[in-house]
Amino acid sequence: AYQYFRALLRAMEQAEDAKDASHGHSDAPPVDEDLRSGVCFGMGGCMLVLSLLEPRLLKFMEGVGFEADRSKALEFFERAGGWSRAHHEPGLSAAQEGLRRPLCDLAILVYHLVIATNLPMVDVDLPFASKVLSWNLARFQRGIFFLYFAARLCVSQVQPERAVESFQEAMASPHDYRQLHHMCVWSLSLTFLAMQDFERAYECYDMLSRESNWSKAIY
């Protein structure tokens, strides 16, 4: 899969270079936005996962041709939407984004708001994550994923009361997957523990022990 994504990336960049060289008058067909966003998501996802490997395994993977550049992985995710630290709005509108651009935005939020809270990362950028999140919340106001990340942002900013409200709002949003609801309840329970509100934390764990498919020992 990685080799296919890399071949698609080279073809995409060659088409873009040809267009730039001809000042937009190239006879080559334009790069499809769905393909472009898909390649950005695929390359970024591969590189990000590889960069999280154990160092000895990572050296082996790089030795056989894989690239594990975490900063480049994040650049691929940002490229799908035309994001820049210098501007509040993305460079690509919703009409230009491509099918997989929202997945790239979700990947940005996963990195800065989930992975970075569990592993030591030096390039966490909460203001940038907040910018990406705000833009998507304006589009998907009841989207459980973005409501969940809004709560995670509050947790990262040490605002537990606001985090509780956001988790509860995400749980109240309409969706078809009970597992997403449980994901919010789990994060909510951890927030209650941090606030030393053990009674409400117990209520979360009691509900999960009855409804969730996770090991009961966890709860």
Secondary structure, 3 states (H helix, E strand, C coil): CHHHHHHHHHHHHHHHHHHHHCCCCCCCCCCCHHHHHHHHHHHHHHHHHHHCCCHHHHHHHHHCCCCCCHHHHHHHHHHHHCCCCCCCCCCCCCCCCCCCHHHHHHHHHHHHHHHHHHCCCCCCCHHHHHHHHHHHHHHCCCCHHHHHHHHHHHHHCCCHHHHHHHHHHHHHCCCCCHHHHHHHHHHHHHHHHHCCCHHHHHHHHHHHHHHCCCCHHHC
